[in-house]
Amino acid sequence: MSNDFRKLDLNLLKALDALIDEGSVTRAARRLSLTQPAVSGMLTRLRDYFDDPLFVRAQRGVVPTLRAQQLAAPIKQILCDVATLLRPASFIPQEAQLTFSVAATDYALRAAVVPLMAALRRQAPGIRVAVLAVEQHRLARQLERGDIDLALVTPQSTPEELHGRALYQEQYVCAMRAGHPAAQNMAISLDTFCELEHILVSDSASFMGVTDEALAAIGRERRVGLAVNSFLVLPEVLLATDMIAVVPHRLVAGNTQLAVMDTPLPVPGFTKSMAWHERAHRDAAQQWIRALLLDICQSGEGRGMSQAQPA
């Protein structure tokens, strides 16, 4: 191994980082906008510098050696520090030109991303936002790689190695169409609640949610006639039928076509939070966006859908 730091090109570290992430010379070359022979040549230089194969061939691409795995985290930190060093000392929202990636469910898209976009158009119009689906099993890896900058999740689902901050506490309410017979007094009895047909939002085929658990605790049950995997369609179904639903308050707040009232029994709510990686922790632009989102959610501007439990 050569100890001469002058021989270590920063581009070689970028190549090593890409190879570790992608597990393929071809994919790493595509990510770096280089040719495959160029990346292969860089790998040869890296092997000479670290006196280690760094990667061995596998059935699909290449697999990092133990030495490469040891280098992965320090190299990411070095690249992050260099990127921070090269950025302007101060962040000016009105002049910013960047893309910010957020992982969010359809609920979080309505409850947090929509009001965030409204604020960004006023304060930082040059910031673009890309919204991706939340993939829980890949979340930590995506944030580590910089594939996403922020995830809108819950404290319980936030990997312990990430930074996290609570945005707001959500509560469940009962919703139905405004002209529903049960909406006349803007209150619903437990008997009527159990007799009416419900819509349940769940990411599984189960017809059970936190509401059913709360009912079971007092020896009652309800009728669930429809289970869907998205909150987006729920208001439309409520408007087209006499079905009712237990939903996060921010999903239906301000919807004049729906009657919204307290549930006839306590249904545990949830905390919505944001999570990010250490690599973005000190970035001035991302710090500003996180602070803006926190202010929006806690000031009451974010009223609309996040990762809620099936209700």
Buried (B, 14 or more C-beta within 10 A) or exposed (E): EEEEEEEBEEEBBBBBBBBBBBBBBEBBBBBBEBEBEBBBEBBEBBBEBBEBBBBEEEEEBBEBBEEBEEBBEEBBEBBBEEEEEEEEEEBEBEEBEBEBBBBBBBBBBBBBBBBBBEBBEEEBEEBEBEBEEBEEEEBBBBBBBBBBBBBBBBEEBBBEEBBBBBBBEBBBBBBBBEEBEBBEEEEBEBEEBBEBBBBBBBEEEEBBBBBBBBBEEEEBEBEBBBBBEEBBBBBEBBBEBEBBBBBBBBBBBEBEEBBBBBBBBEBEBBBBBBBBBBBBEEBBBBBBBBEBBBEBBEEEBBBBBBBBBBB
